Amino acid sequence: MKNYLNSLFEKAEDKLDYLKDIEPLFNVPSNTEHGDLSTNAALLLTRILKKNPREIAGEIISALSYEEEVIEKIEISRTWIYKLLFFT
């Protein structure tokens, strides 16, 4: 699954050049309410772009083209790290 997500980010680099500046990490959150995987991509870009991480996360989510059969939804959590929920 992480390979799939990395490929989504690579494709999104065509829309958002700044994604080329980071290597996002995908982690399994300790709290299952935070999704199946989360990433720190927006937080990594906050200093570079000097923008609110929530705004950056929204831009990234809009740029990701994913298969709805694989990913149920992608949303921003209250902690500004967006979470990825997958079908099982």
CORWOCOR-V838164 format. One line per field, one symbol per residue. phi: phi as a letter, one per 20 degrees, with the letter a starting at -180 (. if undefined). psi: psi as a letter, one per 40 degrees, with the letter a starting at -180 (. if undefined). A space follows every 50 residues. Layout:
phi->???
psi->???
This chain:
phi->.fffffffffffffecgfffeccfddceffdffenebccdgfffegffel cfffffgfffgfeedceffddfacbeefemeeddddfd
psi->dddddddddddedddgdedeeigihhihidheeeadiiieddddedddef ihddddddddddehhiheedhdihihideehiihhii.
